[in-house]
Amino acid sequence: MLTSIITTTTTVVTAMGQAAVFGAIGVAALIALLIAKELLSASENKKAAFLGRIASAAINPLLFAFLAIVVIEVVGAL
């Protein structure tokens, strides 16, 4: 009985640690893409502007994931 509780607790803690790492990677990727989009859209080059629009396609899902992380942390703090 005790070993199953310890195993379950270890599994949950490991999963929470991995989720935090993936969340941090997602936020870093979001920041990098937002910077790249701003720099590319400021350029007068047509190819750079096109790449800026492509970056928007990757920004949207990451933005939703970031908002989900924020909502979960706020609800957890309450």
C-alpha positions in Angstrom: 0.0 0.0 0.0 2.7 2.4 1.0 4.8 1.7 -2.1 1.9 2.5 -4.4 1.4 5.8 -2.7 5.1 6.7 -3.0 5.1 5.6 -6.7 2.0 7.7 -7.5 3.4 10.7 -5.7 6.8 10.4 -7.5 5.0 10.1 -10.8 2.9 13.2 -10.2 5.8 15.3 -9.1 7.8 14.2 -12.1 5.0 15.0 -14.4 4.5 18.5 -12.8 8.3 19.1 -13.3 8.1 18.2 -16.9 5.0 20.4 -17.4 6.9 23.4 -15.9 9.9 22.8 -18.2 7.6 22.5 -21.3 5.7 25.6 -20.2 9.0 27.6 -19.9 10.2 26.4 -23.3 6.8 27.5 -24.8 7.0 30.9 -23.2 10.6 31.4 -24.4 9.6 30.3 -28.0 6.6 32.8 -27.8 8.9 35.6 -26.8 11.4 34.8 -29.5 8.7 34.6 -32.2 7.2 37.9 -31.1 10.6 39.6 -31.4 11.2 38.0 -34.8 7.8 39.1 -36.0 8.3 42.7 -35.0 11.7 42.8 -36.6 10.6 41.2 -39.8 7.4 43.3 -40.1 9.5 46.5 -39.7 11.6 45.6 -42.8 10.6 46.9 -46.2 11.8 43.7 -47.8 8.8 41.6 -49.2 10.4 38.3 -48.2 10.9 39.5 -44.6 7.3 40.8 -44.4 6.1 37.4 -45.6 8.2 35.6 -43.0 6.6 37.9 -40.4 3.2 36.8 -41.5 4.3 33.2 -41.2 5.5 33.8 -37.7 2.0 34.8 -36.8 0.8 31.3 -37.6 3.1 29.9 -34.9 2.4 32.7 -32.4 -1.3 32.1 -32.1 -1.2 28.6 -30.6 1.7 29.6 -28.3 -0.3 32.6 -27.2 -3.3 30.4 -26.3 -1.0 28.0 -24.4 0.5 31.0 -22.5 -2.9 32.3 -21.6 -3.9 28.8 -20.3 -0.7 28.7 -18.1 -1.6 32.1 -16.7 -5.2 31.2 -16.0 -4.1 27.9 -14.3 -1.5 29.7 -12.1 -4.0 32.4 -11.1 -6.7 29.9 -10.2 -4.2 27.9 -8.3 -3.1 31.0 -6.3 -6.7 31.7 -5.3 
